[in-house]
């Protein structure tokens, strides 16, 4: 896993949303997996809807949201 690359990606996404989001909006996280990207951008969203086909990943995403008070 490339932790430094992931950290940089999240930083770029967060900065982009800071610059271009005039207000909080709903976020649609396609192929969300365990919800890492959507949850990391949750401060910019009124709500997050994750789309994922893998049931285990959906359960993990819900657990991650609950653990991070984003549920």
VMD Tcl script that builds the backbone (N, CA, C; Angstrom):
set m [mol new atoms 213]
animate dup $m
set s [atomselect $m all]
$s set {name element resname resid chain x y z} {
  {N N UNK 1 A 0.842 -1.176 0.000}
  {CA C UNK 1 A 0.000 0.000 0.000}
  {C C UNK 1 A 0.891 1.243 0.000}
  {N N UNK 2 A 0.482 2.248 -0.721}
  {CA C UNK 2 A 1.227 3.492 -0.830}
  {C C UNK 2 A 0.570 4.542 0.061}
  {N N UNK 3 A 0.903 4.509 1.342}
  {CA C UNK 3 A 0.270 5.423 2.313}
  {C C UNK 3 A 0.531 6.886 1.985}
  {N N UNK 4 A 1.732 7.199 1.560}
  {CA C UNK 4 A 2.050 8.597 1.227}
  {C C UNK 4 A 1.225 9.066 0.032}
  {N N UNK 5 A 1.053 8.192 -0.954}
  {CA C UNK 5 A 0.247 8.538 -2.124}
  {C C UNK 5 A -1.210 8.735 -1.763}
  {N N UNK 6 A -1.727 7.878 -0.906}
  {CA C UNK 6 A -3.117 7.999 -0.477}
  {C C UNK 6 A -3.327 9.294 0.301}
  {N N UNK 7 A -2.390 9.592 1.195}
  {CA C UNK 7 A -2.485 10.840 1.961}
  {C C UNK 7 A -2.480 12.050 1.039}
  {N N UNK 8 A -1.626 12.033 0.031}
  {CA C UNK 8 A -1.564 13.132 -0.940}
  {C C UNK 8 A -2.869 13.238 -1.728}
  {N N UNK 9 A -3.422 12.089 -2.162}
  {CA C UNK 9 A -4.687 12.079 -2.889}
  {C C UNK 9 A -5.791 12.725 -2.052}
  {N N UNK 10 A -5.905 12.329 -0.784}
  {CA C UNK 10 A -6.949 12.894 0.076}
  {C C UNK 10 A -6.741 14.385 0.294}
  {N N UNK 11 A -5.496 14.807 0.398}
  {CA C UNK 11 A -5.201 16.226 0.553}
  {C C UNK 11 A -5.621 17.018 -0.682}
  {N N UNK 12 A -5.300 16.496 -1.866}
  {CA C UNK 12 A -5.684 17.163 -3.112}
  {C C UNK 12 A -7.202 17.227 -3.237}
  {N N UNK 13 A -7.894 16.122 -2.947}
  {CA C UNK 13 A -9.358 16.118 -3.019}
  {C C UNK 13 A -9.972 17.112 -2.037}
  {N N UNK 14 A -9.441 17.154 -0.834}
  {CA C UNK 14 A -9.963 18.080 0.168}
  {C C UNK 14 A -9.735 19.526 -0.244}
  {N N UNK 15 A -8.542 19.826 -0.751}
  {CA C UNK 15 A -8.253 21.185 -1.214}
  {C C UNK 15 A -9.137 21.576 -2.386}
  {N N UNK 16 A -9.361 20.639 -3.306}
  {CA C UNK 16 A -10.221 20.890 -4.461}
  {C C UNK 16 A -11.634 21.219 -4.004}
  {N N UNK 17 A -12.156 20.442 -3.063}
  {CA C UNK 17 A -13.516 20.706 -2.595}
  {C C UNK 17 A -13.576 22.014 -1.817}
  {N N UNK 18 A -12.517 22.356 -1.094}
  {CA C UNK 18 A -12.478 23.653 -0.401}
  {C C UNK 18 A -12.564 24.803 -1.406}
  {N N UNK 19 A -11.871 24.672 -2.524}
  {CA C UNK 19 A -11.825 25.749 -3.508}
  {C C UNK 19 A -13.101 25.882 -4.331}
  {N N UNK 20 A -13.694 24.752 -4.707}
  {CA C UNK 20 A -14.779 24.780 -5.682}
  {C C UNK 20 A -16.173 24.560 -5.123}
  {N N UNK 21 A -16.284 24.169 -3.889}
  {CA C UNK 21 A -17.605 23.932 -3.313}
  {C C UNK 21 A -18.078 25.203 -2.613}
  {N N UNK 22 A -19.039 25.886 -3.197}
  {CA C UNK 22 A -19.573 27.117 -2.611}
  {C C UNK 22 A -20.372 26.813 -1.349}
  {N N UNK 23 A -20.948 25.644 -1.291}
  {CA C UNK 23 A -21.704 25.230 -0.119}
  {C C UNK 23 A -21.650 23.719 -0.018}
  {N N UNK 24 A -22.060 23.207 1.123}
  {CA C UNK 24 A -22.093 21.755 1.288}
  {C C UNK 24 A -23.183 21.158 0.403}
  {N N UNK 25 A -22.860 20.059 -0.202}
  {CA C UNK 25 A -23.782 19.375 -1.116}
  {C C UNK 25 A -23.765 17.878 -0.808}
  {N N UNK 26 A -24.766 17.135 -1.288}
  {CA C UNK 26 A -24.725 15.678 -1.134}
  {C C UNK 26 A -23.551 15.104 -1.936}
  {N N UNK 27 A -22.945 14.055 -1.426}
  {CA C UNK 27 A -21.810 13.415 -2.079}
  {C C UNK 27 A -22.200 12.008 -2.513}
  {N N UNK 28 A -21.930 11.658 -3.746}
  {CA C UNK 28 A -22.165 10.323 -4.271}
  {C C UNK 28 A -20.805 9.665 -4.468}
  {N N UNK 29 A -20.544 8.617 -3.707}
  {CA C UNK 29 A -19.266 7.912 -3.735}
  {C C UNK 29 A -19.466 6.593 -4.482}
  {N N UNK 30 A -19.131 6.594 -5.785}
  {CA C UNK 30 A -19.298 5.401 -6.615}
  {C C UNK 30 A -18.157 4.422 -6.377}
  {N N UNK 31 A -18.485 3.146 -6.354}
  {CA C UNK 31 A -17.492 2.096 -6.102}
  {C C UNK 31 A -16.750 2.403 -4.806}
  {N N UNK 32 A -17.503 2.682 -3.755}
  {CA C UNK 32 A -16.956 3.252 -2.530}
  {C C UNK 32 A -16.104 2.312 -1.693}
  {N N UNK 33 A -16.209 1.026 -1.924}
  {CA C UNK 33 A -15.433 0.110 -1.091}
  {C C UNK 33 A -15.800 0.292 0.369}
  {N N UNK 34 A -14.826 0.509 1.204}
  {CA C UNK 34 A -15.085 0.681 2.637}
  {C C UNK 34 A -15.387 2.128 3.020}
  {N N UNK 35 A -15.542 2.999 2.030}
  {CA C UNK 35 A -15.973 4.372 2.280}
  {C C UNK 35 A -14.881 5.358 2.607}
  {N N UNK 36 A -13.638 4.972 2.434}
  {CA C UNK 36 A -12.525 5.815 2.863}
  {C C UNK 36 A -12.539 7.208 2.233}
  {N N UNK 37 A -12.700 7.296 0.932}
  {CA C UNK 37 A -12.656 8.604 0.266}
  {C C UNK 37 A -13.878 9.437 0.627}
  {N N UNK 38 A -15.066 8.849 0.548}
  {CA C UNK 38 A -16.278 9.584 0.903}
  {C C UNK 38 A -16.252 10.098 2.328}
  {N N UNK 39 A -15.832 9.255 3.261}
  {CA C UNK 39 A -15.777 9.672 4.658}
  {C C UNK 39 A -14.729 10.753 4.883}
  {N N UNK 40 A -13.626 10.676 4.138}
  {CA C UNK 40 A -12.594 11.708 4.306}
  {C C UNK 40 A -13.062 13.072 3.804}
  {N N UNK 41 A -14.063 13.082 2.918}
  {CA C UNK 41 A -14.607 14.339 2.392}
  {C C UNK 41 A -15.915 14.738 3.067}
  {N N UNK 42 A -16.278 14.048 4.127}
  {CA C UNK 42 A -17.593 14.264 4.746}
  {C C UNK 42 A -17.799 15.688 5.270}
  {N N UNK 43 A -16.736 16.378 5.611}
  {CA C UNK 43 A -16.904 17.753 6.107}
  {C C UNK 43 A -17.438 18.682 5.022}
  {N N UNK 44 A -17.329 18.255 3.770}
  {CA C UNK 44 A -17.795 19.054 2.643}
  {C C UNK 44 A -19.193 18.654 2.169}
  {N N UNK 45 A -19.811 17.686 2.836}
  {CA C UNK 45 A -21.058 17.122 2.324}
  {C C UNK 45 A -22.195 17.225 3.339}
  {N N UNK 46 A -23.401 17.377 2.817}
  {CA C UNK 46 A -24.584 17.312 3.674}
  {C C UNK 46 A -24.960 15.868 3.948}
  {N N UNK 47 A -24.614 14.991 3.010}
  {CA C UNK 47 A -24.851 13.555 3.169}
  {C C UNK 47 A -23.930 12.816 2.203}
  {N N UNK 48 A -23.735 11.535 2.458}
  {CA C UNK 48 A -22.919 10.704 1.587}
  {C C UNK 48 A -23.722 9.465 1.230}
  {N N UNK 49 A -23.794 9.153 -0.056}
  {CA C UNK 49 A -24.395 7.906 -0.520}
  {C C UNK 49 A -23.299 7.109 -1.207}
  {N N UNK 50 A -22.980 5.955 -0.644}
  {CA C UNK 50 A -21.958 5.100 -1.218}
  {C C UNK 50 A -22.598 3.998 -2.044}
  {N N UNK 51 A -22.060 3.752 -3.214}
  {CA C UNK 51 A -22.537 2.695 -4.097}
  {C C UNK 51 A -21.448 1.626 -4.166}
  {N N UNK 52 A -21.804 0.399 -3.778}
  {CA C UNK 52 A -20.835 -0.686 -3.747}
  {C C UNK 52 A -21.567 -2.010 -3.875}
  {N N UNK 53 A -21.012 -2.941 -4.646}
  {CA C UNK 53 A -21.645 -4.234 -4.869}
  {C C UNK 53 A -21.215 -5.288 -3.837}
  {N N UNK 54 A -20.033 -5.137 -3.244}
  {CA C UNK 54 A -19.507 -6.131 -2.318}
  {C C UNK 54 A -20.103 -5.933 -0.923}
  {N N UNK 55 A -20.883 -6.914 -0.479}
  {CA C UNK 55 A -21.590 -6.807 0.811}
  {C C UNK 55 A -20.630 -6.587 1.976}
  {N N UNK 56 A -19.480 -7.268 1.982}
  {CA C UNK 56 A -18.522 -7.086 3.078}
  {C C UNK 56 A -18.000 -5.653 3.125}
  {N N UNK 57 A -17.754 -5.062 1.955}
  {CA C UNK 57 A -17.273 -3.680 1.905}
  {C C UNK 57 A -18.343 -2.717 2.403}
  {N N UNK 58 A -19.612 -2.988 2.077}
  {CA C UNK 58 A -20.712 -2.138 2.547}
  {C C UNK 58 A -20.787 -2.184 4.070}
  {N N UNK 59 A -20.686 -3.382 4.634}
  {CA C UNK 59 A -20.698 -3.501 6.103}
  {C C UNK 59 A -19.528 -2.737 6.710}
  {N N UNK 60 A -18.355 -2.884 6.116}
  {CA C UNK 60 A -17.180 -2.163 6.614}
  {C C UNK 60 A -17.349 -0.651 6.493}
  {N N UNK 61 A -17.937 -0.185 5.390}
  {CA C UNK 61 A -18.173 1.253 5.203}
  {C C UNK 61 A -19.120 1.779 6.276}
  {N N UNK 62 A -20.182 1.024 6.571}
  {CA C UNK 62 A -21.106 1.445 7.623}
  {C C UNK 62 A -20.410 1.455 8.982}
  {N N UNK 63 A -19.592 0.452 9.254}
  {CA C UNK 63 A -18.830 0.419 10.506}
  {C C UNK 63 A -17.875 1.607 10.590}
  {N N UNK 64 A -17.203 1.920 9.479}
  {CA C UNK 64 A -16.281 3.062 9.461}
  {C C UNK 64 A -17.005 4.372 9.699}
  {N N UNK 65 A -18.182 4.522 9.102}
  {CA C UNK 65 A -18.967 5.753 9.298}
  {C C UNK 65 A -19.383 5.890 10.762}
  {N N UNK 66 A -19.840 4.804 11.354}
  {CA C UNK 66 A -20.243 4.840 12.759}
  {C C UNK 66 A -19.037 5.163 13.652}
  {N N UNK 67 A -17.897 4.525 13.383}
  {CA C UNK 67 A -16.707 4.738 14.194}
  {C C UNK 67 A -16.183 6.153 14.097}
  {N N UNK 68 A -16.468 6.826 12.972}
  {CA C UNK 68 A -15.978 8.189 12.766}
  {C C UNK 68 A -17.071 9.238 12.919}
  {N N UNK 69 A -18.173 8.849 13.534}
  {CA C UNK 69 A -19.308 9.755 13.797}
  {C C UNK 69 A -19.857 10.405 12.534}
  {N N UNK 70 A -19.867 9.677 11.424}
  {CA C UNK 70 A -20.381 10.191 10.170}
  {C C UNK 70 A -21.661 9.483 9.763}
  {N N UNK 71 A -22.281 8.817 10.669}
  {CA C UNK 71 A -23.438 7.992 10.313}
  {C C UNK 71 A -24.718 8.743 10.559}
}
mol reanalyze $m
mol bondsrecalc $m
mol representation Tube
mol addrep $m
